[in-house]
Amino acid sequence: MTAAALTALSVMSLLSLGYLTQDWTSPNQVEPPNHPRPHIIFIMTDDQGFNDIGYHNRDIHTPTLDKLAAEGVKLENYYIQPICTPSRSQFITGRYQIHTGLQHSIIRSRQPSCLPFDLRTLPQRLQEAGYATHMVGKWHLGFYKRDCLPTRRGFHTYFGSLTGSVDYYTYKSCDGPGICGYDLHEGERVAWGQGGRYSTHLYAQRVRKILAAHDPSSQPLFIFLSFQAVHTPLQSPREYIYPYRQMGNVFRRKYAGMVSVVDEAVRNVTYALRKYGYYKNSVIIFSTDNGGQPLFGGSNWPLRGRKGTYWEGGVRGIGFVHSPLLRRRKRVSKALVHITDWYPTLVGLAGGNASRMDGLDGYDMWETISSGKESPRLEILHNIDPLYNAARHGSLKNGYGIWNTAVQAAVRVGDWKLLTGNPGYGDWIPPQMLGNFPESWWNLERHTEAKKSLWLFNVADDPYERYDLAERRPDVVKQLLARLAFHNRTAVPVRYPAEDPRADPRRNGGAWVPWEGDEENWEAFYLRKRKVKKQKRKFCKMKSFFRRLNFRMMSNRI
């Protein structure tokens, strides 16, 4: 079938199903806001599952998040990506990962890769609109060159970790056996000497300092608070784990304690917004970056699948907006929203014009979120990953000659969702509260399907993806396969380079830092504290060691 025929089939089929009520090829039209440019606080958590917040699960104690969501707008049809880098890249560029080359996996610490340099990021657009921009927390968008760093991609200040996972107390990050280094940065320098301070507390404290030092009446503020919580390793101060002592599952108990620390941190940040005069003209957005990992305490129940998969448990996220500027508050929105939509939405709130930005895959959702108007989004391309392990039983023939179903891909159009290839671990995993249960108990609802490479669900009627309609509705299957073929023709080549041995922290002063680029003196980049303080630092390290040892002993008891 020719490309033109595929496109014609795709568009005409979608029209016949009533999905397209407007010109889907036209750019988003953004009207200037009728209020002063608001202060924007975007809070992102890492690996927090759909069932890991109080208003979805009473066993998790999140009074602050519950109250903020209840008084704002809960986004109950909100989608992110199944793993870290893709979600963060789509948030900060407003583009699907097939349009940034990041459609396969994450950016690993030793890979010479980062966000494409030719893309204007969200904070860069907000800087152009007159905003002061700050980022605190996890970056995970590459750092092999200095030009990849947050301070070169639109943030006036940065404080946080560049890699995907670090120890919450020591800030040690490993990318394979023996490939470990320190990863906490202040601007473009390594922030030595912070060991022993729990990262969630440290990041919330930094945001409060930013708010205290800034004049809210002189310049609008954008803060991206990107917690590493609740990603592994499962570490939390003991006092937050204690309220969950009745939970038999040790992983779940520690994980829940980490969620409670995040809740307290958000409470402290919102208190500072009120104290320093930001709140009345502020927009607070809360979002997870991907689904939870049940094997390490997270829960997406009753959704199917987990982090790293294209089942709903991997891509349907927790999200809400809290703001005095919302026209209709205290409600639940079922409008279709995707993480790419924050880019044009926030640029529009800042007074910018997203219609002048070519290549965006996001839509301005402010009227949908604030006033309850119909969502302009009718479709989500979850991803097309040509490098992922091909499904053994997939083929172009199984895809009606339209699409090779061996390729891992997923798309949602209207209420329909199509998956091809290997979508990932597809069980329904209920919350496990008993300790030392048999391994097979994880698979209480294990669902294996031999020789399968294509699924179709109506996620409005069946959000738990229990009833595959692919054989009953081949007409819809063909239409969504044609959408995948259409999107694939717009994809750029995958950027997934081999690991570079020069990235090893042992070659760079013991820290994860950029290792390729200009002729600057990198010694200044990772320079440690002066020798005068060496004795003191050694004592602090011993103190920190015994503190961590005591923490692990006590945590295992509860």
C-alpha positions as CSV (number, residue, x, y, z in Angstrom):
1,M,0.0,0.0,0.0
2,T,1.4,3.4,-0.9
3,A,2.2,6.1,1.6
4,A,-0.5,8.4,0.1
5,A,-3.1,5.6,0.4
6,L,-2.1,5.0,4.0
7,T,-2.5,8.6,4.9
8,A,-5.8,8.8,3.1
9,L,-7.0,5.6,4.9
10,S,-5.9,7.0,8.2
11,V,-7.5,10.4,8.0
12,M,-10.8,9.2,6.4
13,S,-11.1,6.4,8.9
14,L,-10.6,8.7,11.9
15,L,-13.2,11.1,10.5
16,S,-15.6,8.3,10.1
17,L,-15.2,7.4,13.7
18,G,-15.8,11.0,14.7
19,Y,-12.4,11.6,16.4
20,L,-11.4,14.6,14.4
21,T,-13.5,17.7,15.1
22,Q,-10.9,20.2,14.0
23,D,-7.9,20.5,11.7
24,W,-5.4,18.2,13.5
25,T,-2.5,19.5,11.3
26,S,-2.9,23.2,12.3
27,P,-0.7,24.7,15.0
28,N,-2.1,25.4,18.4
29,Q,-3.7,28.8,18.6
30,V,-2.9,30.5,21.9
31,E,-4.6,33.7,23.1
32,P,-2.8,36.0,25.5
33,P,-3.8,35.4,29.1
34,N,-6.2,38.0,30.7
35,H,-4.1,38.0,34.0
36,P,-0.6,38.9,35.0
37,R,2.0,36.3,34.0
38,P,1.8,33.7,36.8
39,H,4.6,32.1,38.8
40,I,4.8,28.5,37.6
41,I,5.9,25.7,39.9
42,F,6.2,22.3,38.2
43,I,6.7,19.4,40.6
44,M,7.7,16.0,39.1
45,T,8.2,12.8,41.1
46,D,10.1,9.7,39.8
47,D,8.5,6.2,39.6
48,Q,5.4,7.2,41.6
49,G,2.6,4.7,40.6
50,F,-1.0,5.4,39.9
51,N,-2.0,3.8,43.2
52,D,0.6,5.7,45.2
53,I,-1.2,8.8,46.3
54,G,-3.9,9.2,49.0
55,Y,-6.8,10.1,46.8
56,H,-6.3,6.9,44.9
57,N,-5.3,4.7,47.8
58,R,-6.2,5.4,51.5
59,D,-3.2,3.3,52.7
60,I,-0.8,6.0,51.4
61,H,-0.8,9.2,53.5
62,T,-0.5,12.3,51.4
63,P,-2.7,15.0,53.0
64,T,-0.9,17.9,51.3
65,L,-1.1,16.4,47.8
66,D,-4.7,15.3,48.4
67,K,-5.8,18.8,49.5
68,L,-4.0,20.5,46.6
69,A,-5.6,18.2,44.1
70,A,-9.1,18.4,45.7
71,E,-9.0,22.2,45.6
72,G,-7.7,22.2,42.0
73,V,-8.3,20.0,39.0
74,K,-7.4,16.3,39.1
75,L,-6.2,15.0,35.7
76,E,-7.6,11.5,35.5
77,N,-6.9,10.9,31.9
78,Y,-3.3,12.1,32.0
79,Y,-0.4,10.3,30.2
80,I,3.3,10.3,30.6
81,Q,6.0,8.0,29.2
82,P,7.0,4.7,30.7
83,I,10.6,5.6,31.7
84,C,12.5,8.6,32.9
85,T,14.4,10.3,30.0
86,P,11.5,10.1,27.5
87,S,9.1,11.8,29.9
88,R,11.5,14.5,30.8
89,S,12.5,15.1,27.2
90,Q,8.8,15.4,26.1
91,F,8.0,17.8,29.0
92,I,10.9,20.1,28.2
93,T,10.6,20.1,24.4
94,G,6.9,19.6,23.7
95,R,7.8,16.9,21.2
96,Y,7.3,13.2,20.9
97,Q,10.5,11.2,21.4
98,I,10.3,10.0,17.8
99,H,11.0,13.7,16.9
100,T,14.0,14.1,19.2
101,G,15.8,10.8,18.5
102,L,15.3,9.6,22.1
103,Q,12.7,6.9,21.3
104,H,14.8,4.0,22.7
105,S,15.5,3.6,26.4
106,I,17.0,6.2,28.7
107,I,20.2,8.3,28.4
108,R,22.8,6.3,30.4
109,S,25.5,8.0,32.4
110,R,28.3,7.0,30.0
111,Q,26.5,7.7,26.7
112,P,27.6,10.8,24.7
113,S,24.0,11.9,24.2
114,C,21.6,14.6,25.3
115,L,18.7,16.7,24.2
116,P,19.2,17.8,20.5
117,F,20.9,21.2,20.6
118,D,18.7,22.7,17.8
119,L,15.5,22.5,20.0
120,R,14.3,25.4,22.0
121,T,13.4,24.1,25.5
122,L,10.5,25.2,27.6
123,P,12.7,27.2,30.1
124,Q,14.4,29.0,27.2
125,R,10.9,30.0,25.9
126,L,10.0,31.2,29.4
127,Q,13.3,33.2,29.6
128,E,12.4,34.9,26.4
129,A,9.0,35.8,28.0
130,G,10.9,37.5,30.9
131,Y,10.9,34.6,33.5
132,A,13.5,33.8,36.0
133,T,14.0,30.0,35.6
134,H,15.3,27.6,38.1
135,M,15.7,23.8,38.3
136,V,16.2,21.7,41.4
137,G,16.6,17.9,41.3
138,K,17.0,15.2,38.8
139,W,18.0,16.1,35.2
140,H,18.6,12.8,33.4
141,L,18.7,14.4,29.9
142,G,22.4,13.9,29.2
143,F,25.6,15.8,30.2
144,Y,28.5,14.5,28.1
145,K,29.1,18.1,26.9
146,R,28.9,21.3,28.9
147,D,26.3,22.6,26.5
148,C,24.0,19.7,27.6
149,L,23.8,21.0,31.2
150,P,20.6,22.5,32.5
151,T,22.2,26.0,32.8
152,R,22.9,25.8,29.0
153,R,19.3,24.6,28.2
154,G,17.4,27.5,29.7
155,F,17.8,27.5,33.5
156,H,19.4,30.4,35.2
157,T,20.3,28.2,38.2
158,Y,20.5,24.5,38.7
159,F,21.0,22.3,41.8
160,G,20.6,18.6,41.6
161,S,21.8,15.3,40.1
162,L,22.6,14.7,36.4
163,T,22.3,10.9,36.2
164,G,19.3,8.6,36.6
165,S,19.7,7.3,40.1
166,V,21.7,8.3,43.1
167,D,22.0,7.4,46.8
168,Y,19.7,9.8,48.7
169,Y,22.3,10.5,51.4
170,T,25.7,10.1,49.8
171,Y,24.8,11.1,46.2
172,K,26.8,8.2,44.8
173,S,25.7,7.1,41.4
174,C,26.7,3.9,39.6
175,D,26.4,2.9,36.0
176,G,27.6,-0.7,36.2
177,P,29.9,-2.6,38.6
178,G,32.7,-0.3,39.8
179,I,31.6,2.6,37.6
180,C,30.6,4.9,40.4
181,G,30.9,8.6,41.2
182,Y,29.6,11.6,43.1
183,D,26.6,13.3,41.5
184,L,25.3,16.5,43.1
185,H,25.8,19.8,41.2
186,E,25.5,23.4,41.9
187,G,25.2,25.2,38.5
188,E,28.1,23.8,36.5
189,R,30.2,22.7,39.4
190,V,30.2,19.7,41.6
191,A,28.5,20.4,45.0
192,W,30.9,18.5,47.3
193,G,30.2,18.3,51.0
194,Q,26.4,17.6,51.0
195,G,26.7,13.9,52.1
196,G,24.3,12.9,54.9
197,R,21.5,15.3,53.9
198,Y,18.4,13.5,52.5
199,S,17.8,14.7,48.9
200,T,14.0,15.3,49.2
201,H,14.6,17.6,52.2
202,L,17.6,19.2,50.5
203,Y,15.7,20.0,47.3
204,A,12.7,21.4,49.1
205,Q,15.0,23.6,51.2
206,R,16.7,24.9,48.0
207,V,13.3,25.8,46.5
208,R,12.3,27.7,49.6
209,K,15.6,29.7,49.4
210,I,14.9,30.6,45.8
211,L,11.4,31.8,46.8
212,A,12.8,33.8,49.7
213,A,15.5,35.5,47.6
214,H,13.3,36.5,44.7
215,D,10.9,39.5,44.5
216,P,7.6,38.1,43.2
217,S,6.3,41.5,42.1
218,S,9.3,42.3,39.9
219,Q,9.6,39.2,37.7
220,P,7.6,36.0,37.1
221,L,9.2,32.8,38.3
222,F,9.4,29.3,36.8
223,I,10.7,26.5,39.1
224,F,11.1,22.9,37.9
225,L,11.3,20.8,41.1
226,S,12.3,17.3,39.9
227,F,12.4,15.0,42.9
228,Q,14.5,11.8,42.6
229,A,11.9,10.3,44.9
230,V,10.4,7.7,44.8
231,H,13.0,6.0,42.6
232,T,15.2,3.3,44.0
233,P,17.2,3.0,46.2
234,L,14.4,2.7,48.8
235,Q,15.7,5.1,51.4
236,S,13.8,7.2,53.8
237,P,14.3,8.7,57.3
238,R,13.1,6.3,59.9
239,E,10.3,8.5,61.3
240,Y,8.5,8.5,57.9
241,I,8.5,4.7,57.7
242,Y,7.2,4.2,61.2
243,P,3.5,5.1,60.4
244,Y,3.5,2.3,57.9
245,R,4.8,-0.3,60.3
246,Q,1.7,-2.5,59.9
247,M,2.6,-3.1,56.2
248,G,4.1,-6.6,56.0
249,N,5.9,-5.9,52.7
250,V,9.2,-4.2,53.6
251,F,9.7,-2.7,50.2
252,R,6.2,-1.3,50.2
253,R,6.7,0.1,53.7
254,K,9.9,2.0,52.8
255,Y,8.4,3.2,49.5
256,A,5.3,4.6,51.3
257,G,7.6,6.4,53.7
258,M,9.4,8.1,50.8
259,V,6.0,9.2,49.4
260,S,5.2,10.8,52.7
261,V,8.5,12.7,52.7
262,V,7.6,14.1,49.2
263,D,4.2,15.1,50.6
264,E,5.8,17.0,53.4
265,A,8.3,18.7,51.0
266,V,5.4,19.9,48.8
267,R,3.7,21.3,51.9
268,N,6.8,23.3,52.8
269,V,7.1,24.6,49.3
270,T,3.4,25.7,49.1
271,Y,3.8,27.3,52.6
272,A,6.7,29.3,51.2
273,L,4.7,30.4,48.2
274,R,2.1,31.9,50.5
275,K,4.6,33.3,52.9
276,Y,6.6,35.2,50.3
277,G,3.7,36.5,48.2
278,Y,3.6,34.1,45.2
279,Y,0.5,32.1,45.8
280,K,-2.3,34.3,44.5
281,N,-0.7,34.5,41.1
282,S,0.8,31.0,40.9
283,V,0.1,27.8,39.0
284,I,1.3,24.6,40.8
285,I,1.4,21.5,38.6
286,F,2.1,18.0,40.0
287,S,3.1,15.1,37.7
288,T,4.7,11.7,37.9
289,D,7.3,10.8,35.2
290,N,6.2,7.2,34.7
291,G,4.4,4.3,36.3
292,G,5.5,2.6,39.5
293,Q,7.7,-0.5,39.8
294,P,5.8,-3.1,41.9
295,L,8.8,-5.2,42.6
296,F,10.3,-2.3,44.5
297,G,7.3,-1.0,46.4
298,G,5.3,0.9,43.8
299,S,1.7,0.1,42.8
300,N,-0.3,0.9,39.6
301,W,-3.3,-1.2,40.7
302,P,-5.9,-1.6,39.2
303,L,-4.1,-0.7,36.0
304,R,-2.2,-3.3,34.0
305,G,1.6,-3.4,33.7
306,R,4.3,-1.4,35.4
307,K,7.1,1.0,34.7
308,G,8.9,0.4,31.4
309,T,5.8,-0.9,29.7
310,Y,3.2,0.6,27.4
311,W,0.3,-0.9,29.3
312,E,-1.8,1.7,31.2
313,G,0.2,1.0,34.4
314,G,3.3,2.3,32.7
315,V,1.9,5.4,30.9
316,R,-1.1,6.6,32.8
317,G,0.2,9.0,35.5
318,I,-0.9,11.0,38.5
319,G,-1.4,14.6,37.7
320,F,-3.2,17.7,38.9
321,V,-3.2,21.4,38.7
322,H,-3.7,23.7,41.7
323,S,-4.1,27.5,41.2
324,P,-6.2,30.4,42.3
325,L,-6.3,31.3,38.6
326,L,-8.4,28.3,37.7
327,R,-11.9,29.3,36.6
328,R,-13.5,26.0,37.6
329,R,-11.8,24.4,40.6
330,K,-12.6,21.4,42.9
331,R,-13.3,19.0,40.1
332,V,-12.0,15.9,38.2
333,S,-11.1,16.3,34.5
334,K,-11.4,13.3,32.2
335,A,-9.9,15.3,29.3
336,L,-7.1,13.6,27.4
337,V,-3.8,15.3,28.4
338,H,-0.3,14.3,27.6
339,I,3.0,15.4,29.0
340,T,4.0,17.2,25.8
341,D,1.0,19.5,26.4
342,W,2.8,21.4,29.2
343,Y,5.1,23.1,26.8
344,P,2.5,25.1,24.8
345,T,0.3,25.5,27.8
346,L,2.9,27.1,30.0
347,V,4.3,29.2,27.1
348,G,0.7,30.5,26.6
349,L,0.3,31.3,30.3
350,A,3.6,33.2,30.1
351,G,2.2,35.4,27.3
352,G,4.0,33.6,24.5
353,N,2.5,32.4,21.2
354,A,2.9,28.6,20.7
355,S,1.4,28.9,17.2
356,R,4.7,30.3,16.1
357,M,6.6,27.2,17.2
358,D,7.0,24.6,14.5
359,G,7.2,20.9,15.3
360,L,5.4,20.8,18.6
361,D,3.3,17.7,19.4
362,G,1.7,19.3,22.4
363,Y,-1.5,21.4,22.7
364,D,-2.4,24.3,24.8
365,M,-4.6,22.8,27.5
366,W,-5.2,25.8,29.8
367,E,-8.8,26.4,28.8
368,T,-9.5,22.6,29.0
369,I,-8.0,22.5,32.5
370,S,-9.1,25.9,33.8
371,S,-12.6,26.1,32.3
372,G,-13.5,22.5,31.5
373,K,-13.6,23.0,27.8
374,E,-13.2,20.0,25.5
375,S,-9.6,18.8,25.0
376,P,-8.1,19.8,21.7
377,R,-6.1,16.5,21.9
378,L,-7.6,13.6,20.1
379,E,-4.6,11.3,19.8
380,I,-1.4,10.3,21.7
381,L,1.5,8.5,20.1
382,H,2.9,6.6,23.1
383,N,6.0,5.7,21.1
384,I,7.6,3.7,18.2
385,D,10.8,2.0,19.2
386,P,12.6,0.3,16.3
387,L,15.5,-0.9,18.5
388,Y,13.4,-2.7,21.1
389,N,13.5,-6.5,21.0
390,A,11.2,-7.5,18.0
391,A,8.2,-9.6,18.9
392,R,8.8,-13.1,17.8
393,H,5.4,-13.6,16.2
394,G,5.0,-10.2,14.7
395,S,5.1,-9.4,11.0
396,L,3.9,-7.1,8.2
397,K,1.4,-9.7,7.3
398,N,-0.1,-9.7,10.8
399,G,-0.4,-5.9,10.4
400,Y,-2.5,-6.2,7.3
401,G,0.4,-5.0,5.1
402,I,0.2,-1.6,6.8
403,W,2.5,-2.0,9.8
404,N,5.1,-4.6,11.0
405,T,3.6,-5.8,14.3
406,A,7.1,-7.0,15.4
407,V,8.0,-3.4,16.2
408,Q,7.2,-2.1,19.7
409,A,4.7,0.7,19.3
410,A,1.6,2.1,21.0
411,V,-0.9,4.7,20.0
412,R,-4.2,6.0,21.4
413,V,-6.9,7.7,19.1
414,G,-10.1,8.7,20.8
415,D,-11.1,5.9,23.2
416,W,-9.1,3.3,21.3
417,K,-5.6,2.1,22.1
418,L,-3.4,-0.1,20.0
419,L,-0.2,-1.9,21.0
420,T,2.2,-3.8,18.7
421,G,5.4,-5.8,19.3
422,N,6.3,-6.5,22.9
423,P,4.6,-3.9,25.1
424,G,6.5,-5.2,28.2
425,Y,5.4,-7.1,31.4
426,G,1.6,-7.3,31.2
427,D,0.3,-8.6,34.5
428,W,-2.1,-7.0,36.9
429,I,-0.2,-6.7,40.2
430,P,-2.4,-6.0,43.3
431,P,-0.7,-4.3,46.3
432,Q,1.2,-6.8,48.3
433,M,1.1,-6.3,52.1
434,L,2.3,-9.6,53.4
435,G,6.0,-10.2,54.1
436,N,8.0,-13.2,52.9
437,F,5.3,-14.3,50.5
438,P,6.1,-16.8,47.7
439,E,7.5,-15.4,44.5
440,S,4.6,-16.8,42.6
441,W,2.2,-14.6,44.5
442,W,3.3,-11.7,42.3
443,N,1.6,-13.5,39.5
444,L,-1.8,-13.9,40.9
445,E,-3.2,-12.6,37.6
446,R,-0.4,-13.6,35.3
447,H,-1.7,-13.2,31.7
448,T,0.4,-14.9,29.0
449,E,-0.6,-14.9,25.4
450,A,1.3,-17.1,23.0
451,K,2.0,-15.9,19.5
452,K,0.6,-12.5,20.2
453,S,2.0,-9.2,18.8
454,L,-1.1,-6.9,18.5
455,W,-3.7,-5.7,21.0
456,L,-6.7,-3.4,20.8
457,F,-8.6,-1.9,23.8
458,N,-11.3,0.6,24.3
459,V,-9.7,2.3,27.3
460,A,-12.7,4.4,28.1
461,D,-14.8,1.3,28.7
462,D,-11.9,-0.9,29.7
463,P,-9.2,1.1,31.4
464,Y,-7.7,-2.0,32.9
465,E,-7.0,-3.6,29.5
466,R,-8.7,-6.9,30.2
467,Y,-10.6,-7.3,27.0
468,D,-8.6,-7.4,23.8
469,L,-10.9,-6.4,20.8
470,A,-8.3,-6.9,18.0
471,E,-10.0,-9.9,16.5
472,R,-13.5,-8.4,16.8
473,R,-12.7,-5.0,15.4
474,P,-10.2,-5.4,12.5
475,D,-11.6,-2.2,11.0
476,V,-10.4,-0.1,14.0
477,V,-7.1,-2.1,14.1
478,K,-6.4,-1.1,10.4
479,Q,-7.1,2.6,11.1
480,L,-4.8,2.7,14.1
481,L,-2.1,0.8,12.3
482,A,-2.3,3.5,9.6
483,R,-1.8,6.1,12.2
484,L,1.4,4.4,13.4
485,A,2.6,4.3,9.8
486,F,1.9,8.0,9.4
487,H,3.7,8.9,12.6
488,N,6.7,6.7,11.7
489,R,7.3,8.7,8.5
490,T,7.9,11.7,10.6
491,A,10.4,10.0,12.9
492,V,14.1,11.0,13.1
493,P,16.8,8.4,13.5
494,V,17.3,6.9,16.9
495,R,20.2,8.4,18.9
496,Y,21.6,5.7,21.2
497,P,25.4,5.8,21.0
498,A,27.8,3.3,22.6
499,E,29.1,4.1,26.1
500,D,32.3,6.2,26.2
501,P,35.0,5.1,28.6
502,R,36.1,8.7,29.1
503,A,32.9,9.2,31.2
504,D,34.2,7.0,34.0
505,P,34.3,9.2,37.2
506,R,37.7,7.7,38.1
507,R,39.0,9.8,35.2
508,N,37.2,12.9,36.2
509,G,38.0,13.5,39.9
510,G,35.5,11.1,41.3
511,A,32.4,12.8,40.0
512,W,30.0,12.5,37.0
513,V,30.8,15.5,34.9
514,P,31.0,16.4,31.2
515,W,33.9,14.7,29.5
516,E,33.8,15.9,25.9
517,G,34.0,19.3,24.3
518,D,35.9,22.5,24.6
519,E,39.4,23.2,25.8
520,E,38.4,24.6,29.2
521,N,40.2,23.4,32.3
522,W,38.0,20.6,33.6
523,E,40.0,20.4,36.8
524,A,38.1,23.6,37.9
525,F,34.8,21.9,37.2
526,Y,35.3,19.0,39.6
527,L,37.7,20.7,42.1
528,R,37.2,19.3,45.6
529,K,37.3,21.3,48.8
530,R,40.6,22.8,49.7
531,K,43.0,20.6,51.7
532,V,42.5,22.7,54.8
533,K,39.2,21.1,55.3
534,K,40.3,17.5,54.5
535,Q,40.5,16.5,58.1
536,K,37.0,17.8,58.8
537,R,35.5,16.1,55.8
538,K,37.0,12.8,56.8
539,F,35.4,13.1,60.2
540,C,32.1,14.0,58.6
541,K,32.3,10.9,56.3
542,M,32.8,8.6,59.3
543,K,29.9,10.3,61.1
544,S,27.8,9.9,57.9
545,F,28.8,6.2,57.6
546,F,27.6,5.3,61.2
547,R,24.4,7.3,60.6
548,R,23.6,5.3,57.5
549,L,24.6,2.1,59.2
550,N,22.2,2.8,62.0
551,F,19.5,3.9,59.5
552,R,19.7,0.6,57.7
553,M,19.6,-1.5,60.9
554,M,16.6,0.4,62.2
555,S,14.8,0.4,58.9
556,N,15.1,-3.3,58.5
557,R,13.5,-3.7,61.9
558,I,10.4,-1.8,61.0
